[in-house]
Amino acid sequence: MNNFIEYKGSANAESKNSQEVLGEDDLNLELEKYVLHLYVAGNSPKSVRAIQKLKTICQEYLQGRYELEIIDIYQQPELLEQEQIFAVPTLIKKLPPPLQRLIGDMTNTEKVIVSLGL
């Protein structure tokens, strides 16, 4: 498994009509970009499940406004200490603040959504 960054488009492709209907605060929330780092252990079953589930959640709830970086700890072990990773899979929400951490295979959709602040 390689370390990669997956970009899912930009969120500023809103139509003029939707901008008129939404208030400024709603529009800012809608345009807010999420930066997520998922730490995994190679192709382990939990890691594969976490990747698949998180991609599904992001596509459903954050379409066009997220950046997901999947980091294999076997390929980048130096990040374990730097990012204080004690178990995998671990999801870190870097942006928007506050920083959030979630450990597990991401199969509990409700828990992931709450952790991301959606």
Long-range contacts (C-beta under 8 A, 24 or more apart in sequence): 1-40, 1-42, 1-43, 1-47, 1-70, 1-72, 1-75, 2-72, 2-75, 3-69, 3-70, 3-71, 3-72, 3-75, 3-76, 4-69, 4-70, 5-67, 5-68, 5-69, 6-55, 6-67, 6-68, 6-69, 6-70, 7-67, 8-58, 8-59, 8-62, 8-63, 8-64, 8-65, 8-66, 8-67, 8-68, 9-63, 9-64, 9-65, 10-64, 10-65, 11-64, 11-65, 13-64, 30-65, 31-65, 32-65, 32-96, 33-65, 33-66, 33-67, 33-95, 33-96, 34-58, 34-62, 34-65, 34-66, 34-67, 34-93, 34-95, 34-96, 34-116, 35-66, 35-67, 35-69, 35-93, 35-94, 35-95, 36-66, 36-67, 36-68, 36-69, 36-91, 36-92, 36-93, 36-94, 36-116, 37-69, 37-71, 37-83, 37-91, 37-92, 37-94, 38-68, 38-69, 38-70, 38-71, 38-89, 38-90, 38-91, 38-92, 39-71, 39-73, 39-79, 39-80, 39-83, 39-85, 39-88, 39-89, 39-90, 39-91, 39-92, 40-70, 40-71, 40-72, 40-73, 40-88, 40-89, 41-72, 41-73, 41-74, 41-88, 41-89, 42-72, 42-74, 46-88, 46-89, 46-105, 47-88, 47-89, 47-105, 49-105, 49-106, 49-107, 50-89, 50-91, 50-104, 50-105, 50-106, 51-89, 53-105, 53-106, 53-107, 53-109, 53-112, 54-91, 54-106, 54-112, 57-106, 57-109, 57-112, 57-113, 57-116, 61-113, 61-116, 61-118, 62-116, 62-118, 91-115, 93-117
